[in-house]
């Protein structure tokens, strides 16, 4: 079974963590994590495993 992942991140000026609406395979999640970390005002980017349908 393929594992799926989402990203969570903290953005400057926001009190709560944001969660990606898209789901990724591991390689894509790593790629998107690197892109988000490069954005201004984004910090604490994490990859979290999710169950299908979540």
C-alpha positions as CSV (number, residue, x, y, z in Angstrom):
1,X,0.0,0.0,0.0
2,X,1.3,3.4,-1.0
3,X,1.8,5.9,1.9
4,X,0.4,9.4,1.4
5,X,1.6,12.5,3.1
6,X,0.6,16.1,3.8
7,X,2.6,19.1,4.7
8,X,2.0,21.4,7.7
9,X,3.6,24.7,8.2
10,X,3.6,27.9,10.2
11,X,3.2,31.2,8.4
12,X,4.2,34.6,9.8
13,X,1.2,36.4,11.1
14,X,-1.0,33.3,11.6
15,X,-1.7,31.8,15.0
16,X,-2.5,28.3,13.7
17,X,-0.6,25.8,11.6
18,X,-1.7,25.4,8.0
19,X,-2.2,22.0,6.5
20,X,-1.9,21.3,2.8
21,X,-5.1,20.3,1.0
22,X,-3.2,18.1,-1.5
23,X,-1.8,14.7,-0.7
24,X,1.6,13.6,-1.9
25,X,3.8,10.5,-2.2
26,X,7.0,10.6,-0.2
27,X,9.2,12.0,-3.1
28,X,6.7,14.7,-3.9
29,X,6.2,15.7,-0.3
30,X,10.0,16.2,0.1
31,X,10.0,18.3,-3.0
32,X,7.1,20.5,-1.9
33,X,8.6,20.8,1.6
34,X,11.8,22.2,0.1
35,X,9.8,24.7,-1.9
36,X,7.7,25.8,1.1
37,X,10.8,26.3,3.3
38,X,12.2,28.6,0.6
39,X,9.2,30.9,0.8
40,X,9.4,34.1,2.9
41,X,7.5,33.9,6.1
42,X,7.1,30.2,6.2
43,X,8.7,28.1,8.9
44,X,8.5,24.8,10.7
45,X,7.5,22.7,7.6
46,X,6.7,19.1,8.5
47,X,5.7,16.1,6.4
48,X,3.0,14.0,8.1
49,X,1.6,10.7,7.1
50,X,-2.1,10.5,6.6
51,X,-4.6,7.7,6.0
52,X,-6.5,7.5,2.8
53,X,-9.6,9.7,3.0
54,X,-8.2,12.0,5.6
